[in-house]
Amino acid sequence: MPKIAIVYFSGYGHTAKQAEAVAKGAGPDAQLIAIDKDGNVDEASWAKLNAAKAIIFGSPTYMGGPAWQFKKFADASSKVWMTGQWKDKIAAGFTNSASPNGDKFATLSYFITLSMQHGMAWVGTGMMPSSNKSALRTDLNWLGGFSGALAQSPADASTEEAPLPGDLETAKAFGARVLAFTAKLKD
């Protein structure tokens, strides 16, 4: 089973819940790596990221981009970049914000740029959006993400209320897609 690392920051717990759903889809060997409130991960986490075949990035979208804690982690990855340790790994990403749009694409674009600088290969959702008149907010890919998995957690919603089951199922299916692509890689 391929090693998939999911590195994410979660300010209020909603993005952590989304990360857990991605991990369920990514298989039993998926490793969750939480970026702490100060924007750091420990040395053991860096080792897990370096050993992974795929890295999935996650952050809430705050003010039109990833949380500063994720950005600090990304800046720290320049040490890995210098040695090319993430080159040719699979990369993917997910984000969550309080509104249905919330400029989530800017966060995914940041992840894509980060992965391209590391020489990684990006995997999108591969899912059609649930965009017909009969679509429900609980449908798979209701938010219509192609570049990465999207979720919405209203600002006044607890982690018991959001993200909604459809967003979590989308995250799980997204994790499974990354697993399928990663499984195709030769050791």
C-alpha positions, 0 to 999 in steps of 0.5 A: 500500500502506498504511503500517503501523508496528509499535512494540514492546518485546522484553526477550528477543527472543521478542516481537521474533520475534512482531513480525516475524511481524506485519510479514510479514502486514502487507505489504512496507511494514510498518515495525518500530520497536523501543523500546530498553531504556531505553524510547525511540524516536528522532525518525525513529521518531516521524515514521514513527508519525505518518505511518502509517495504522495503528499496531500496539502490542506488548509482553511481558506482565510482572507482569500488564501491558506492560513498563515500557519500553512504558509509558514510550513510551506516556507519551511519546506524550502529546505526539502526543496533544496535537496529535491526530496519531494520531486516526482511525488504525487501532490493534491490539496483540499480546503474549507471556508465559511462561504460556498466560494470564499476564494477557495481556488486561491488556496488550491492555486497556492498548493499547486504552485507549491507542488510545482516548485517541488517538482511534484505531479498534481492530482485533481478530484476527477469528479463531475460537479453536482450542478443540476436543478435536483442537486442537494447540498449533501451531494458529492462535489456539490461545491464543484471542485476540480483542482482539489476537494472543497468543503464549506463550514458556516462561520457559526457551525460547530464541528458536529454540524460542518462540514456537511456529509456531502463534503466529507464524502467528497473528501473521502472519494478524493483521498481514494483518487489520490490513492489510486494514482499513487498505487500506479507509481513504481517504487 
